[in-house]
Structure formats: C-alpha cells, structure tokens
Amino acid sequence: MFTGLIEEIGNIKSLSTSNQGCVLVVGCKKILDGIKLGDSICVNGVCQTVTSFGADFITTELSNETINVTNFKSVKSGQKVNLERAMTLAKRLDGHLVNGHVDCTARFLTCVDDGFSKNYSFEIGKDYAKYVAHKGSITVNGVSLTVSKIDKNVFSVAVIPTTLKDTNLYELKIGDFVNIETDIIAKYVENFLLLNNNTSKIDKNLLEMNGFL
C-alpha cells in the first residue's frame, strides 16, 4: 500500500523485454534506504517487487499483463519515473490510499497556468471515467492528486509547483500517456451493487439521494 507522495525521481537505466515480460533496472538513491529483496516499490504508479538491488539501482520484473495495462509498453531507457516505498503503519497517511494496481492509461491533453498551480487535463477511457469523481482522489503516474474538474471522460487536476518539482509530471508532453489508478472505493461499491442487485436495498438512486454519486 502506498500514499501517492513521491519520494524520489528515478531513471530507467535499462530494460530487457521478451515474450515472458520485461526486466527493468531503475536508477535510484533515496528509496534504497532499508531496502531488501521482495520489498514493494511503486514505480510510476505500478506496484513492483524488488528482485535485486545495488548501490544505485533496483531491478524489477514486469508481467505481460502489467506491460499491456500501463505506459510501460512504451518506456525508454533514460526516462524518469516516480518512486515511492510502501507505507508503514508508523507513518502519517498523507496523500490517499494507493494500491499500485493501475487501471488504465490516460492521454495528456493540455496544461494551463492558473496562478500558483497548473491545470493538467487528461482523457481517460469511457469505461473508467465512471470511477472519477469531482474532488475525488486519483493517482497519475503514482502521484496522489485531486480531481478539480470532469467533463465526460476528460478530467483535470491542479498541480502545485512543489508537486511538479518532486515528480516527473513536469516532463509530460501533449499526447503522452500516464498510468491511472482510480479510487478503490468506487470500484468496490460498483462490485457490491452488481453482486447484490436482486437483494440489496442499496441502489444507484439511494446513493445519489445521499450525495455519494
């Protein structure tokens, strides 16, 4: 489990792709503190397992499923990635609860200055737009953000200078794809309603009446 607060910007040192998946070597420093084999590291929003590490790198293995769902299908050597170690129960929970289980990718559309912040807009698949709520939490490339606006399947987030400085979002170019993890609560609510459609007293109308949708 993660928080979406990026600890370090790493870089892809190398990647080796085969029909079995991809072996990724990520250059890093800060997240190596206390690291051990088998630890979970969030790389650009994707929960990955450390298979080896050295003085300035970690190695992970990506399954074909992970490659197909995320923007790792187009990742290149030298590319910067957001890194976060798994949270502990001894720390404050800033950001929001992030699983590191990416739902889909979204296409970067525009960036507009808005005072101290910049409004970043993304186009998400229509099947996933239903999980994005105004003022709800969303994870973009592993970064915990708040949805400031949504219009059909286009959503916007306000990114402050500190977040830009501490993440790889500042490197985005129009048309780039980012990894998206929607809020886990929305998915569980939908699943509950689908499984209990014939017996549950909770339905869409009830949720709307009480301000949940």
N, C-alpha and C positions, 0 to 999 in steps of 0.2 A: 504494500500500500504506500502511496506517495501523496504529496501535498500540492504539487504543481508549482512549487517555488524552486527555481533553477539554482543549483549550487555552483555550476561551472559550465563554461562553453568548451567542449572538447572538439576534436577534429578527427575525421576518418583518415587513419594512417594507411590502411589497405583493406581490400575486401576480395574475397575469393568465392566466386559463385559456381555452383554445379547443379545437377538435377536434384540433388539432395537438399539444397538450400544455400545458405551463404555464411561464411565465416568472416566476422567483422573485427577489425583491430582499431580501437579508438584511443587516440592520444589524450591523456588527462593527467592531472596532478592532485587536485584537492580531494576528489572522491576516493583516492587510493588510501586515505587515512582510515586505518582499521579494517580494510577490505580483506575478504577471504573467499576462497573458492565456493561457488554456489550462491553467493550473495545476489540479490536482485538490484539491478540498476536500471533506471528509466532513461532511455536514450531516444531523444526526440519524441517523447510520449509513449514509447514502447517498452514495456517491462521485459528485460532480458536478464539471463543468468550468466554470471561471470564464470567462464570456463578456464581462463588463465589470466595472469597479470604480471606486470614487471614494474620497473622503476618509473615508467612514464606512459603506461598503456594498460588497457584491459582487452580481453578477447571474448566475444560472444558468438553464439550460433543462432541464425535466423532460420525458422522453418519456412517452407514454401507458402504456407498459409499467411504467415506474418508478412512476407515479401509482397504477396498479392494484395493484401488489405491496406498496406501502408505506403508511404512515399519512398521506402527503401528500394523499391523496384527501380528507381532512377537515381539513387545515391551515387556520388562520385568520390574518389579519393581526394582528400584535402577539404571536403565540405565540413562546415561547422555544425555541431549537434549540441542540443541541450542535454545536460546530465543532472540527475538527482539520485541520491541514495535512498533506499527505503526508509520510511519514517520509523521512529521508535515511540513507545508509549510514554517515554520520559520527556518528550518534547511537546511544545505547544503546537496545536494544529492550526497553522496559518493556511492560507490558500483554501483548498477544499479537498475532499477525499477523491483521490485519483487511483484507479486500478492499474493503469498502464496497459489496458486492453483496448486498443484502438478500434473504433467502429468503422471508420472510413477515412477518406481524404477529402479535402475541400480545396477549391481553386481560389487563389488570391486575386481579388478584383481591383481594389483601389486603396489608396492611403491618403487621407485628407487631414491637414492640420486643423486642430481645434483647441487653440490656446496652448496649455501645457501638454496636452495629450495629442495623439494622432488616432484618428478613427480608421481602423483596418476593416475592410469588408471582404467576406468570403462567400462563395457559392458552394452549398452543400447538396448532396443528393436528396431528391424529394422524399425518399424512403426514410431519411434520417432527420429531416427538418422538423418532424413532429416531436422530436425529443429536445429541441432547442427552445427555451423559454426566455421571454424578455426579463432581464435582471437575474436570470438563472446562471449557473456556473457552466463553463465549458473549458475543455483543455485543448490548446492549439500548440502542436509540436512540444507537448509536455508542459506548457505554461498555463497556469490557472488564471482564467480571465472571466469577466462578467459580460454577458450579452447586453449591449446597450440599445440594440435595435434589431428587429427581424421583420422581413418582408417576404412572405412565401418561403423560398429556400435560399434567401440571401440574408446573412446576419452580419452585424458589426460589433466590434469590441473597441473600447477606448484603451489605448496603451500609453502609459506614462513614460517619461524619459528614463527613469530608473529601470523599468522592465525592458526597455529597448537596449539599454547598456548591458544588462546582465543576461540577455538571451540572444538567440540568433534571428529573432524576428526582424531586426533592422536590415538583414541581408535579403529579405524576400523581394522578388521581382514579380511584376504583374504576370499572371499565368502560372506561377509556381504552385505546387500542391503541398499542403500541410497535413499532418496527422491530426485527426479529431477524435476525442473521446467525449461523448455526451454525458449528461448527468445520469448516474446509475439509478437514481430513484425513479425517474420517468420510465425506464425500461422495466423495472420490477412492477410498477403499477400497471403497465400495459399487460405484462405477462399474467399478473394476478387476475385482471379483468377477463382476459381471454380464456383462462383455465376455469374460471368460475362464472362464466357468462349466464348459465342457466339457474344458478343457485344463489349467487351473491346479490345482496341488496345495494351494493356499491356499483354504480354505473357512471357513464360519462356525464349525464345530466346532474347527478348528485355532486360529482367533483366540481363541475362548473358553478353550481349554486353556492358552493362553499369556497370558491376562489382558488381551487387547485389547478384549473386549466384556463 
